[in-house]
Amino acid sequence: MDNSLLVGLTAQMTLRRNMEIISNNIANVSTSGFKREAPVFEQLLVPVEAADASLREVSFVRDWGVVRDMSAGAMLQTGSQLDVSVQGEGFLVVRTEAGERFTRDGHLKLDAQRRIVTADGHPVLSDGGEVTIPPGESDVSIAADGTISTQLGAIGKFRVVTVPSHTLRKEGSNLYASDAPPSPATGARIVQGAIERSNVEPVVEMTKMIEVMRAYQSSTEILNATDDLIRKAMQRLGEVKV
Amino acid sequence: MRSLTIASSGMLAQQLNVDVISNNIANMNTTGFKRQRAEFQDMLYQTLERMGVSSSDQNTLIPTGIQVGSGVRTASVYRIMGQGNVQPTENPYDLAVEGRGFFRVRMPTGETAYTRSGAFALNAGGELVTADGYAVEPGITIPDGTVLVTVNPQGQVLARLAGQTTDTNVGQLDLAAFANEAGLDAQGSNLFLATAASGAAQTGTPGSTGFGAVRQGYLELSNVNAVQEITSLITAQRAYEMNSKVITVSDEMLQMTARLSRS
């Protein structure tokens, strides 16, 4: 009897987490370079005592991980000189206080030292480290292979790397961290004047949200029904006259 | 439930998005206006189960882990400096820049501001000024008795005085370019100030490498594209709606839980 309450409870806990992930996807529908996520559930078999062999296992549900859909988002032309997007598999490398981080959000700008930095001010790295646009040069162009040049010639080349996707973890601010060493990307192209949009499909997320709500509702029904059963059992047992 | 606050961060972001879009639409007919765009970032993630930790003593690893995000925040609202359409006006003091570069304007405070709006006029002293009466730098004064003023694409200002057959060069306009135009600080009245993010201004002759040419008798319209703005407005509105739906659903789920203890 208690097991059905616990099964309902595990279902509700995982559904809540699923709902949190869906709402984060929906909130980030306009975030550049955002990759949607989905939880993975697994059956958790727990042995119980029962006379009938077929009833000796109860299956609970457990969330086991989050998978990230790394497919490309739509390309948005902005025409801004320092907006770049990575086409194909690859990340730009950003230096933060905590070490190297990876991003697909190519909305870049110059800081006071004329370095190319992200919206948060973290320098974007080239083969030779940070990229500084020398004073007096203003016409920045970025080639498909990541080469940055001004009217006076090339300055550097953006590092575009791939990282084993299972080691990536999101850090917020459109940054990813990884413990695995990055390797140079082979199939990636840099497009200047464009930004990669979020790959969240609003329709899919809304449908999943409805599914979650209904599943939550039905697990609530299970809990209610079990509760009724326990209450009725107690009432009936109380009526027995000796 | 975390999804309530996540969705409210999404609603706030879309509200700002609509603010930016409405400012673009309001300035659709502003000379030299450059449209803006809101840029968003995801917020911190909570790692509930780390990826790469071992799931047994046989050295099996959890490949994905569980990370739950906490919503969205605005990273920046920046300006897109693409060329606007150029419209003929036949006014000799209307100047448009075709390509990169800003006109320099001396503010009453002594600072130099930059503008793409070349709707200039002459003040009482014959000086070339903006619609607000701020002097254009370098200062250009049209002498009395001028019958015809020509500004060539290289920015030379030529005046034909009454009774003369040749033009007199009365000044040279120059343009300012920035490494990161999106980093300019908008002051309103079509004026911008240089910031650390934009880099210092590089001045040059119009028409030289890296600078646009000056067109006399034309004005640069705003670069707002009505269709694009309306499409973004619809997208932003729908995204707002979806976030509010998330709040409704989370609320319903909480209600279901609350109803569990009805007896």
Chai-1 contact restraints between the chains, C-beta under 6 A:
chainA,res_idxA,chainB,res_idxB,connection_type,confidence,min_distance_angstrom,max_distance_angstrom,comment,restraint_id
A,M19,B,S3,contact,1.0,0.0,6.0,A-B,restraint_1
A,E20,B,R2,contact,1.0,0.0,6.0,A-B,restraint_2
A,E20,B,S3,contact,1.0,0.0,6.0,A-B,restraint_3
A,E20,B,V68,contact,1.0,0.0,6.0,A-B,restraint_4
A,S23,B,S3,contact,1.0,0.0,6.0,A-B,restraint_5
A,S23,B,I6,contact,1.0,0.0,6.0,A-B,restraint_6
A,S23,B,A7,contact,1.0,0.0,6.0,A-B,restraint_7
A,S23,B,V246,contact,1.0,0.0,6.0,A-B,restraint_8
A,N24,B,I6,contact,1.0,0.0,6.0,A-B,restraint_9
A,N24,B,G69,contact,1.0,0.0,6.0,A-B,restraint_10
A,I26,B,M242,contact,1.0,0.0,6.0,A-B,restraint_11
A,I26,B,N243,contact,1.0,0.0,6.0,A-B,restraint_12
A,I26,B,V246,contact,1.0,0.0,6.0,A-B,restraint_13
A,A27,B,I6,contact,1.0,0.0,6.0,A-B,restraint_14
A,A27,B,S9,contact,1.0,0.0,6.0,A-B,restraint_15
A,A27,B,G10,contact,1.0,0.0,6.0,A-B,restraint_16
A,A27,B,G71,contact,1.0,0.0,6.0,A-B,restraint_17
A,A27,B,V72,contact,1.0,0.0,6.0,A-B,restraint_18
A,N28,B,D42,contact,1.0,0.0,6.0,A-B,restraint_19
A,N28,B,V72,contact,1.0,0.0,6.0,A-B,restraint_20
A,V29,B,A239,contact,1.0,0.0,6.0,A-B,restraint_21
A,S30,B,F40,contact,1.0,0.0,6.0,A-B,restraint_22
A,T31,B,F40,contact,1.0,0.0,6.0,A-B,restraint_23
A,T31,B,D42,contact,1.0,0.0,6.0,A-B,restraint_24
A,T31,B,V72,contact,1.0,0.0,6.0,A-B,restraint_25
A,F34,B,D42,contact,1.0,0.0,6.0,A-B,restraint_26
A,G65,B,T64,contact,1.0,0.0,6.0,A-B,restraint_27
A,G65,B,G65,contact,1.0,0.0,6.0,A-B,restraint_28
A,G65,B,I66,contact,1.0,0.0,6.0,A-B,restraint_29
A,V66,B,T64,contact,1.0,0.0,6.0,A-B,restraint_30
A,V66,B,I66,contact,1.0,0.0,6.0,A-B,restraint_31
A,V66,B,Q67,contact,1.0,0.0,6.0,A-B,restraint_32
A,V67,B,T64,contact,1.0,0.0,6.0,A-B,restraint_33
A,T78,B,I80,contact,1.0,0.0,6.0,A-B,restraint_34
A,G79,B,I80,contact,1.0,0.0,6.0,A-B,restraint_35
A,G79,B,G82,contact,1.0,0.0,6.0,A-B,restraint_36
A,S80,B,I80,contact,1.0,0.0,6.0,A-B,restraint_37
A,S80,B,A182,contact,1.0,0.0,6.0,A-B,restraint_38
A,L82,B,N180,contact,1.0,0.0,6.0,A-B,restraint_39
A,H107,B,E39,contact,1.0,0.0,6.0,A-B,restraint_40
A,K109,B,N180,contact,1.0,0.0,6.0,A-B,restraint_41
A,K109,B,G183,contact,1.0,0.0,6.0,A-B,restraint_42
A,K109,B,A197,contact,1.0,0.0,6.0,A-B,restraint_43
A,L110,B,A179,contact,1.0,0.0,6.0,A-B,restraint_44
A,L110,B,N180,contact,1.0,0.0,6.0,A-B,restraint_45
A,L110,B,A197,contact,1.0,0.0,6.0,A-B,restraint_46
A,L110,B,G199,contact,1.0,0.0,6.0,A-B,restraint_47
A,A112,B,A196,contact,1.0,0.0,6.0,A-B,restraint_48
A,R114,B,G199,contact,1.0,0.0,6.0,A-B,restraint_49
A,A119,B,A75,contact,1.0,0.0,6.0,A-B,restraint_50
A,A119,B,S76,contact,1.0,0.0,6.0,A-B,restraint_51
A,I133,B,A179,contact,1.0,0.0,6.0,A-B,restraint_52
A,G136,B,Q202,contact,1.0,0.0,6.0,A-B,restraint_53
A,S138,B,A177,contact,1.0,0.0,6.0,A-B,restraint_54
A,S138,B,F178,contact,1.0,0.0,6.0,A-B,restraint_55
A,S138,B,A179,contact,1.0,0.0,6.0,A-B,restraint_56
A,S138,B,Q202,contact,1.0,0.0,6.0,A-B,restraint_57
A,D139,B,G210,contact,1.0,0.0,6.0,A-B,restraint_58
A,Q151,B,T209,contact,1.0,0.0,6.0,A-B,restraint_59
A,Q151,B,G210,contact,1.0,0.0,6.0,A-B,restraint_60
A,H166,B,P63,contact,1.0,0.0,6.0,A-B,restraint_61
A,K170,B,Y45,contact,1.0,0.0,6.0,A-B,restraint_62
A,K170,B,Q67,contact,1.0,0.0,6.0,A-B,restraint_63
A,G172,B,D42,contact,1.0,0.0,6.0,A-B,restraint_64
A,G172,B,M43,contact,1.0,0.0,6.0,A-B,restraint_65
A,G172,B,L44,contact,1.0,0.0,6.0,A-B,restraint_66
A,G172,B,Y45,contact,1.0,0.0,6.0,A-B,restraint_67
A,S173,B,Q41,contact,1.0,0.0,6.0,A-B,restraint_68
A,N174,B,Q41,contact,1.0,0.0,6.0,A-B,restraint_69
A,P202,B,M242,contact,1.0,0.0,6.0,A-B,restraint_70
A,M209,B,V249,contact,1.0,0.0,6.0,A-B,restraint_71
A,M213,B,V249,contact,1.0,0.0,6.0,A-B,restraint_72
A,Y216,B,M253,contact,1.0,0.0,6.0,A-B,restraint_73
A,T220,B,M256,contact,1.0,0.0,6.0,A-B,restraint_74
A,L223,B,L260,contact,1.0,0.0,6.0,A-B,restraint_75
